[in-house]
């Protein structure tokens, strides 16, 4: 069975899938993703204002999500504006459906 799954994913795709699943495997990061789904294109301080977590903690979670490709950030003045990477989410859904 393991050979069959590996045969459908390149090593790069498998590494990407694992990274995305690990990023989403944290409850706080899932909360951030849900928040971004409901509030597209918001800055870090918006997320901090709606969670009990410190700004530094939120920033670390955002970094993990960004590195996994789940979210993207663009500089907006002195702040970073985050949004869901829809292409990455679609890719993740496709990979999970293949399992």
C-alpha positions as MATLAB code, in Angstrom:
seq = 'XXXXXXXXXXXXXXXXXXXXXXXXXXXXXXXXXXXXXXXXXXXXXXXXXXXXXXXXXXXXXXXXXXXXXXXXXXXXXXXXXXXXXXXXXXXXXXXXXXX';
ca = [
       0.000    0.000    0.000;
       2.811    2.404    0.890;
       4.428    1.791   -2.497;
       1.122    2.611   -4.190;
       0.799    5.977   -2.406;
       4.402    6.887   -3.072;
       3.967    5.991   -6.727;
       1.248    8.621   -7.078;
       3.300   11.441   -5.529;
       6.722   12.684   -6.469;
       9.113   13.091   -3.562;
       8.714   16.867   -3.864;
       4.918   16.643   -3.775;
       5.035   14.224   -0.868;
       7.305   16.581    1.092;
       4.937   19.466    0.320;
       1.918   17.457    1.458;
       3.619   16.468    4.709;
       4.661   20.066    5.404;
       1.137   21.357    4.792;
      -0.435   18.672    6.979;
       2.035   19.376    9.778;
       1.279   23.088    9.572;
      -2.455   22.437    9.769;
      -1.975   19.874   12.523;
      -1.673   22.619   15.120;
      -4.929   23.848   16.672;
      -3.825   27.494   16.827;
      -2.744   27.502   13.195;
      -6.092   25.995   12.192;
      -7.782   28.848   14.081;
      -5.669   31.360   12.176;
      -6.584   29.739    8.841;
     -10.283   29.844    9.774;
      -9.931   33.498   10.762;
      -8.238   34.307    7.446;
     -10.985   32.456    5.589;
     -13.573   34.703    7.257;
     -11.440   37.874    7.120;
      -9.436   37.843    3.878;
      -6.463   40.134    3.506;
      -5.891   41.153    7.086;
      -2.743   42.200    8.890;
      -1.057   40.482   11.813;
      -2.557   42.911   14.348;
      -6.077   41.983   13.169;
      -5.344   38.347   13.956;
      -3.766   39.223   17.305;
      -6.822   41.293   18.260;
      -9.093   38.279   17.769;
      -7.028   35.660   19.600;
      -5.671   35.283   23.112;
      -2.161   34.729   21.749;
       0.748   37.147   21.876;
       1.873   38.904   18.703;
       5.165   36.995   18.646;
       3.304   33.673   18.869;
       0.943   34.660   16.055;
       3.908   35.739   13.940;
       5.591   32.361   14.448;
       2.400   30.502   13.456;
       2.028   32.738   10.394;
       5.613   31.934    9.417;
       4.921   28.186    9.550;
       1.731   28.581    7.498;
       3.520   30.803    4.978;
       6.457   28.390    4.632;
       3.976   25.549    4.037;
       2.377   27.641    1.292;
      -1.044   27.704    2.953;
      -1.077   31.474    3.259;
       0.703   34.263    1.491;
       1.672   37.683    2.705;
       2.214   40.973    0.982;
       3.724   44.114    2.435;
       1.113   46.792    3.001;
       2.782   49.888    4.354;
       4.501   48.991    7.627;
       2.479   45.758    8.025;
       2.187   42.379    6.361;
      -1.212   41.556    4.888;
      -2.095   37.834    4.890;
      -4.551   35.787    2.878;
      -5.276   32.148    2.120;
      -3.357   30.725   -0.838;
      -6.349   29.274   -2.686;
      -4.192   27.477   -5.230;
      -2.341   25.668   -2.449;
      -5.590   24.747   -0.690;
      -6.981   23.335   -3.949;
      -3.789   21.326   -4.416;
      -4.024   20.017   -0.843;
      -7.657   18.974   -1.376;
      -6.677   17.082   -4.538;
      -3.885   15.248   -2.740;
      -6.120   14.263    0.151;
      -8.805   13.013   -2.241;
      -6.193   10.745   -3.854;
      -5.478    9.059   -0.539;
];
